[in-house]
Structures are given as C-alpha cells and as structure tokens.
Amino acid sequence: MSRLIKRPLANHALRADDCRRHPGVWIEIGSYRSNISARGICNMIRKGLRTPYYLPAGSFEARTKLVDDGTAVYARYVGGAQ
C-alpha cells in the first residue's frame, strides 16, 4: 500500500494578498488530492465563505486545473485595484 504524501496547507491570507496586488492574474492557491475538495475551495473563494481573506463576496474568481497528483486551485482578484 502506498503512503499519501502530506501536502502543505494553503496560506490563504498570503495568496489573497498576492491576488489583490496583481488584479486579473490567475495565481495558484494550492493543490488538493480530491477534485471535490478543490471545487469546495473554489466555492469558498468565490463566495467569501469561512474566511475573511476573499471578501467581499464576488471580488474573486476561482477555477480548478487537473495536475499529475490531484487538482490545483487558481484564483484572481476582479474587484479592482487596491
């Protein structure tokens, strides 16, 4: 049986800041083993749920991309330059 490799947790505060500094640019937020988990994170980012970093709701877009070891989440800030 193979062992799962522990992934580092995404630093959402840092990533949201990166997105705000570069409006309109897709920035990788993190990589997830499960497509379901990645889609959940996208929903959280778009709606600003469970974390204040992506508020106000609707100021970020998010998408997933399949990668070799799972699904990566990308986000971009669309709320205007800060």
OpenMM code with the backbone's topology and positions (N, CA, C; nanometers):
from openmm import Vec3, app, unit

residues = "MET SER ARG LEU ILE LYS ARG PRO LEU ALA ASN HIS ALA LEU ARG ALA ASP ASP CYS ARG ARG HIS PRO GLY VAL TRP ILE GLU ILE GLY SER TYR ARG SER ASN ILE SER ALA ARG GLY ILE CYS ASN MET ILE ARG LYS GLY LEU ARG THR PRO TYR TYR LEU PRO ALA GLY SER PHE GLU ALA ARG THR LYS LEU VAL ASP ASP GLY THR ALA VAL TYR ALA ARG TYR VAL GLY GLY ALA GLN".split()
positions = [
    Vec3(0.0841, -0.1167, 0.0000),
    Vec3(0.0000, 0.0000, 0.0000),
    Vec3(0.0898, 0.1245, 0.0000),
    Vec3(0.0558, 0.2198, -0.0842),
    Vec3(0.1364, 0.3417, -0.0907),
    Vec3(0.0927, 0.4406, 0.0164),
    Vec3(0.1862, 0.5200, 0.0600),
    Vec3(0.1580, 0.6229, 0.1602),
    Vec3(0.1209, 0.7522, 0.0913),
    Vec3(0.0251, 0.8223, 0.1479),
    Vec3(-0.0115, 0.9527, 0.0951),
    Vec3(0.0940, 1.0545, 0.1359),
    Vec3(0.1310, 1.1378, 0.0433),
    Vec3(0.2281, 1.2428, 0.0720),
    Vec3(0.1528, 1.3608, 0.1324),
    Vec3(0.2014, 1.4072, 0.2459),
    Vec3(0.1381, 1.5199, 0.3144),
    Vec3(0.1673, 1.6480, 0.2362),
    Vec3(0.0619, 1.7209, 0.2035),
    Vec3(0.0758, 1.8457, 0.1291),
    Vec3(0.0763, 1.9626, 0.2262),
    Vec3(0.1511, 2.0674, 0.1929),
    Vec3(0.1455, 2.1863, 0.2792),
    Vec3(0.0089, 2.2528, 0.2677),
    Vec3(-0.0374, 2.3093, 0.3773),
    Vec3(-0.1650, 2.3802, 0.3764),
    Vec3(-0.1497, 2.5106, 0.2990),
    Vec3(-0.2527, 2.5479, 0.2272),
    Vec3(-0.2502, 2.6728, 0.1526),
    Vec3(-0.2534, 2.7904, 0.2501),
    Vec3(-0.1720, 2.8893, 0.2240),
    Vec3(-0.1716, 3.0111, 0.3046),
    Vec3(-0.2666, 3.1095, 0.2356),
    Vec3(-0.3945, 3.1032, 0.2727),
    Vec3(-0.4964, 3.1821, 0.2038),
    Vec3(-0.4769, 3.3322, 0.2226),
    Vec3(-0.4290, 3.3750, 0.3369),
    Vec3(-0.4055, 3.5182, 0.3593),
    Vec3(-0.3020, 3.5702, 0.2599),
    Vec3(-0.1922, 3.4971, 0.2448),
    Vec3(-0.0853, 3.5364, 0.1531),
    Vec3(-0.1323, 3.5325, 0.0080),
    Vec3(-0.2038, 3.4256, -0.0281),
    Vec3(-0.2495, 3.4106, -0.1665),
    Vec3(-0.3522, 3.5169, -0.2040),
    Vec3(-0.4441, 3.5492, -0.1128),
    Vec3(-0.5435, 3.6536, -0.1397),
    Vec3(-0.4739, 3.7884, -0.1569),
    Vec3(-0.3718, 3.8127, -0.0753),
    Vec3(-0.2930, 3.9353, -0.0882),
    Vec3(-0.2229, 3.9421, -0.2236),
    Vec3(-0.1627, 3.8299, -0.2648),
    Vec3(-0.0974, 3.8223, -0.3967),
    Vec3(-0.1966, 3.8566, -0.5079),
    Vec3(-0.3160, 3.8003, -0.4977),
    Vec3(-0.4188, 3.8257, -0.5994),
    Vec3(-0.4569, 3.9735, -0.6031),
    Vec3(-0.4703, 4.0342, -0.4872),
    Vec3(-0.5073, 4.1767, -0.4823),
    Vec3(-0.3975, 4.2650, -0.5391),
    Vec3(-0.2723, 4.2262, -0.5183),
    Vec3(-0.1596, 4.3038, -0.5718),
    Vec3(-0.1475, 4.2901, -0.7232),
    Vec3(-0.2040, 4.1825, -0.7783),
    Vec3(-0.1959, 4.1566, -0.9228),
    Vec3(-0.3356, 4.1280, -0.9772),
    Vec3(-0.4235, 4.2284, -0.9812),
    Vec3(-0.5619, 4.2064, -1.0251),
    Vec3(-0.5672, 4.1467, -1.1662),
    Vec3(-0.6561, 4.0495, -1.1834),
    Vec3(-0.6766, 3.9871, -1.3129),
    Vec3(-0.5805, 3.8748, -1.3465),
    Vec3(-0.4792, 3.8527, -1.2638),
    Vec3(-0.3791, 3.7480, -1.2883),
    Vec3(-0.4176, 3.6234, -1.2095),
    Vec3(-0.4210, 3.5077, -1.2764),
    Vec3(-0.4514, 3.3814, -1.2083),
    Vec3(-0.3317, 3.3386, -1.1255),
    Vec3(-0.3539, 3.3147, -0.9974),
    Vec3(-0.2481, 3.2753, -0.9037),
    Vec3(-0.2875, 3.1433, -0.8388),
    Vec3(-0.1905, 3.0500, -0.8316),
    Vec3(-0.2199, 2.9201, -0.7699),
    Vec3(-0.2368, 2.9371, -0.6193),
    Vec3(-0.3477, 2.8850, -0.5706),
    Vec3(-0.3788, 2.8910, -0.4281),
    Vec3(-0.3252, 2.7685, -0.3564),
    Vec3(-0.3451, 2.6519, -0.4171),
    Vec3(-0.2987, 2.5273, -0.3565),
    Vec3(-0.3362, 2.4098, -0.4431),
    Vec3(-0.2889, 2.2924, -0.4029),
    Vec3(-0.3159, 2.1687, -0.4750),
    Vec3(-0.3838, 2.0708, -0.3799),
    Vec3(-0.4844, 2.0016, -0.4303),
    Vec3(-0.5660, 1.9128, -0.3477),
    Vec3(-0.5745, 1.7753, -0.4120),
    Vec3(-0.5749, 1.6711, -0.3314),
    Vec3(-0.5852, 1.5347, -0.3831),
    Vec3(-0.7188, 1.5109, -0.4508),
    Vec3(-0.8233, 1.5662, -0.3936),
    Vec3(-0.9594, 1.5403, -0.4381),
    Vec3(-1.0144, 1.6572, -0.5191),
    Vec3(-1.0747, 1.6259, -0.6318),
    Vec3(-1.1408, 1.7264, -0.7143),
    Vec3(-1.2560, 1.7900, -0.6360),
    Vec3(-1.3224, 1.7122, -0.5536),
    Vec3(-1.4336, 1.7641, -0.4721),
    Vec3(-1.3831, 1.8686, -0.3727),
    Vec3(-1.2703, 1.8412, -0.3084),
    Vec3(-1.2121, 1.9385, -0.2153),
    Vec3(-1.1738, 2.0666, -0.2883),
    Vec3(-1.1123, 2.0522, -0.4037),
    Vec3(-1.0704, 2.1689, -0.4810),
    Vec3(-1.1910, 2.2529, -0.5236),
    Vec3(-1.2974, 2.1880, -0.5664),
    Vec3(-1.4179, 2.2624, -0.6057),
    Vec3(-1.4806, 2.3326, -0.4855),
    Vec3(-1.4724, 2.2702, -0.3688),
    Vec3(-1.5223, 2.3331, -0.2463),
    Vec3(-1.4439, 2.4588, -0.2119),
    Vec3(-1.3123, 2.4531, -0.2293),
    Vec3(-1.2278, 2.5696, -0.2037),
    Vec3(-1.2622, 2.6804, -0.3026),
    Vec3(-1.2848, 2.6445, -0.4294),
    Vec3(-1.3254, 2.7445, -0.5297),
    Vec3(-1.4541, 2.8142, -0.4875),
    Vec3(-1.5485, 2.7382, -0.4409),
    Vec3(-1.6754, 2.7945, -0.3956),
    Vec3(-1.6530, 2.8890, -0.2768),
    Vec3(-1.5675, 2.8480, -0.1846),
    Vec3(-1.5351, 2.9298, -0.0686),
    Vec3(-1.4731, 3.0631, -0.1131),
    Vec3(-1.3837, 3.0568, -0.2096),
    Vec3(-1.3166, 3.1776, -0.2581),
    Vec3(-1.4164, 3.2701, -0.3270),
    Vec3(-1.4963, 3.2168, -0.4165),
    Vec3(-1.5928, 3.2990, -0.4915),
    Vec3(-1.6937, 3.3681, -0.4001),
    Vec3(-1.7404, 3.2950, -0.2985),
    Vec3(-1.8455, 3.3472, -0.2106),
    Vec3(-1.7927, 3.4115, -0.0829),
    Vec3(-1.6611, 3.4059, -0.0614),
    Vec3(-1.6025, 3.4631, 0.0593),
    Vec3(-1.6448, 3.3909, 0.1857),
    Vec3(-1.6644, 3.2598, 0.1768),
    Vec3(-1.7123, 3.1804, 0.2899),
    Vec3(-1.5983, 3.1357, 0.3804),
    Vec3(-1.6250, 3.1248, 0.5097),
    Vec3(-1.5373, 3.0664, 0.6123),
    Vec3(-1.4018, 3.1342, 0.6283),
    Vec3(-1.3759, 3.2404, 0.5572),
    Vec3(-1.2510, 3.3125, 0.5745),
    Vec3(-1.2692, 3.4564, 0.5273),
    Vec3(-1.2119, 3.5510, 0.5970),
    Vec3(-1.2289, 3.6905, 0.5561),
    Vec3(-1.1379, 3.7332, 0.4408),
    Vec3(-1.0423, 3.6498, 0.4041),
    Vec3(-0.9411, 3.6883, 0.3061),
    Vec3(-0.9983, 3.7155, 0.1673),
    Vec3(-1.1076, 3.6494, 0.1322),
    Vec3(-1.1631, 3.6617, -0.0025),
    Vec3(-1.2893, 3.7481, -0.0064),
    Vec3(-1.3090, 3.8305, 0.0958),
    Vec3(-1.4238, 3.9204, 0.0991),
    Vec3(-1.3905, 4.0505, 0.0275),
    Vec3(-1.4872, 4.1209, -0.0251),
    Vec3(-1.6282, 4.0883, -0.0261),
    Vec3(-1.6602, 3.9790, -0.1272),
    Vec3(-1.7690, 3.9098, -0.1033),
    Vec3(-1.8112, 3.8020, -0.1926),
    Vec3(-1.8204, 3.8544, -0.3356),
    Vec3(-1.7701, 3.7747, -0.4292),
    Vec3(-1.7751, 3.8118, -0.5704),
    Vec3(-1.6548, 3.8908, -0.6183),
    Vec3(-1.5623, 3.9252, -0.5289),
    Vec3(-1.4455, 4.0016, -0.5719),
    Vec3(-1.3320, 3.9130, -0.6236),
    Vec3(-1.3501, 3.7805, -0.6124),
    Vec3(-1.2515, 3.6849, -0.6640),
    Vec3(-1.3209, 3.5843, -0.7554),
    Vec3(-1.2488, 3.5415, -0.8580),
    Vec3(-1.2912, 3.4280, -0.9393),
    Vec3(-1.1990, 3.3126, -0.9035),
    Vec3(-1.2459, 3.1913, -0.9203),
    Vec3(-1.1641, 3.0738, -0.8902),
    Vec3(-1.1936, 2.9645, -0.9916),
    Vec3(-1.0922, 2.8836, -1.0193),
    Vec3(-1.1078, 2.7710, -1.1119),
    Vec3(-1.0150, 2.6582, -1.0697),
    Vec3(-1.0416, 2.5406, -1.1227),
    Vec3(-0.9567, 2.4250, -1.0940),
    Vec3(-0.8851, 2.3819, -1.2210),
    Vec3(-0.7756, 2.3101, -1.2007),
    Vec3(-0.6996, 2.2535, -1.3121),
    Vec3(-0.6445, 2.1191, -1.2667),
    Vec3(-0.6686, 2.0155, -1.3462),
    Vec3(-0.6154, 1.8841, -1.3123),
    Vec3(-0.4637, 1.8857, -1.3282),
    Vec3(-0.3946, 1.8322, -1.2286),
    Vec3(-0.2490, 1.8195, -1.2313),
    Vec3(-0.2144, 1.6734, -1.2046),
    Vec3(-0.0875, 1.6384, -1.2182),
    Vec3(-0.0455, 1.4985, -1.2060),
    Vec3(-0.0903, 1.4316, -1.0766),
    Vec3(-0.0854, 1.5037, -0.9657),
    Vec3(-0.1148, 1.4418, -0.8366),
    Vec3(-0.2438, 1.4925, -0.7721),
    Vec3(-0.3361, 1.5474, -0.8522),
    Vec3(-0.4631, 1.5932, -0.7954),
    Vec3(-0.5233, 1.7067, -0.8755),
    Vec3(-0.5711, 1.8067, -0.8035),
    Vec3(-0.6366, 1.9212, -0.8650),
    Vec3(-0.5838, 2.0497, -0.8014),
    Vec3(-0.5378, 2.1411, -0.8856),
    Vec3(-0.4879, 2.2699, -0.8373),
    Vec3(-0.6010, 2.3723, -0.8425),
    Vec3(-0.5984, 2.4648, -0.7486),
    Vec3(-0.6961, 2.5741, -0.7433),
    Vec3(-0.6233, 2.7039, -0.7756),
    Vec3(-0.6821, 2.7803, -0.8666),
    Vec3(-0.6304, 2.9109, -0.9049),
    Vec3(-0.7373, 3.0151, -0.8769),
    Vec3(-0.6932, 3.1347, -0.8414),
    Vec3(-0.7870, 3.2443, -0.8168),
    Vec3(-0.7307, 3.3730, -0.8736),
    Vec3(-0.8222, 3.4668, -0.9015),
    Vec3(-0.7792, 3.6003, -0.9415),
    Vec3(-0.8746, 3.7024, -0.8821),
    Vec3(-0.8190, 3.8185, -0.8540),
    Vec3(-0.8965, 3.9277, -0.7970),
    Vec3(-0.9582, 4.0074, -0.9099),
    Vec3(-1.0879, 4.0295, -0.9037),
    Vec3(-1.1584, 4.1042, -1.0090),
    Vec3(-1.2324, 4.2243, -0.9518),
    Vec3(-1.2087, 4.2550, -0.8244),
    Vec3(-1.2807, 4.3634, -0.7586),
    Vec3(-1.2214, 4.5003, -0.7839),
    Vec3(-1.1142, 4.5098, -0.8636),
    Vec3(-1.0496, 4.6385, -0.8910),
    Vec3(-0.9219, 4.6524, -0.8123),
    Vec3(-0.8339, 4.7405, -0.8580),
    Vec3(-0.7041, 4.7620, -0.7928),
    Vec3(-0.7241, 4.8212, -0.6548),
    Vec3(-0.6417, 4.7779, -0.5616),
    Vec3(-0.6494, 4.8270, -0.4231),
    Vec3(-0.5430, 4.9320, -0.4001),
] * unit.nanometer
topology = app.Topology()
chain = topology.addChain("A")
for resn in residues:
    res = topology.addResidue(resn, chain)
    for name in ("N", "CA", "C"):
        topology.addAtom(name, app.Element.getBySymbol(name[0]), res)
